[in-house]
Amino acid sequence: MKRILLINPWIEDVSAYDYWLKPLGLLYISSALKHLGIEPVVIDCLDRYDLELVSFGAGQGDRHFGTGKFLEEEIAKPRSISSIPRKFKRFGFPEGILRKKLRESGSVDGVFVTSMMTYWHYGVSDTIRVIREEKPGIPVLLGGVYATLLPDHARQYSGADFVCPGTGMKPLEKALAYLGIDSTLQIDWFEDLDPDYSVYDSLRYAVVITSLGCPFRCTYCASNSLWKGFHSRDSVKTADYIQFLVEKKYLSDLVFFDDAILVGNGFRELMHEVDNRRIRARFHLPNGVHARFLDMETAGLMFENNFKTIKIGLETVDPTLQNTTGGKVSSRDFYQAIQNLYEAGFTSREVSAYIMVNLPGQSEKDVLNSLEVCEELGVNPSVNEFTPIPGTMQWRDLVDRGMFSEEIDPLLLDNSILPHWWEGGFSLKTVQRLKEAAWALRRKLNGE
């Protein structure tokens, strides 16, 4: 039998936190390989509950429903940030653990590495370096978000033998063809496969998705660069899998990572299924749901099904910015969504709103106005510094305006590294002041 090693690489950055990070695409690939009669072997370098990490204090950083701190180690800075007074760190397995797992994985026909944020590419190349040292002569292939948004950069710098851009099963088909293995998958992968959580010895939460893509085209979002169109999965199949995770895997926390989960009727149908089956778990929506679709029925179903985390994408209360960045939300939509949630029984402890900071063209007053709206409605603000994502309309506009080159090290686009000096952009002091205002409001709303 053919064997493929699947690896979720380290994160290398100045900061990182496990907000329910699971390599969902890699777990779908694992299920697809099994369907094809190929044995997958999975190493998740970001698994905080791996049994070999007990001696390192694994799980001791738990905070919020399974989220928590990664193990971290300070490492040498890349040249591009050598003058920046921040520590650069590797998050995830200690290197010795990764090497041990690679040696114990046995003979494999290829190694597939996934990738997430483009500015985490140093973690990808560093992981591939170790793979090559422990598995000399074995082909290493790279897929995932970074490989899809910046394929040329990945080909030049990742160290992989072959880069497989794309989403869904396209990268798998390319990868297996490169290895000379038949890749004919005679099924609809999204309808007929579930992410393969059997690869984890100790599992505290699971991430699931009910849909692919998003019908909106927000200027700062990469969803349309990754997925073409919008597709919802059959709600009964998703409910079956949720029931399996709760009753057979004994999980208490289930996290939805859809880009547009409330679009269409799929989510409501799923919630009716979950309610009718009396599936009891804690559910989380951390990905910024669309306020305009959060009607009273949806809010009631979410309350009945025990949602503990609901993040709404407000981004800005400036009507002009709302329209020019994609028109996905209006202040009226937001007010109505919050009213529906609170009438259903939720409080500020479950509900928060994403607010963008340093969006090109944004004023400091706009952020303060957004915080005032949150205070008026009793909603916890969650401030996000704008990061230009390669391939998005906002990124292209900034390149065309000469703010930075397409050849820039993606690490420098990480808002944790540097503020972005757009025309009229915020200073470091302004960003910090706005963050402190948001923290003060959260403490006030939560009675701290």
Disulfide bonds with the S-S distance in Angstrom:
none
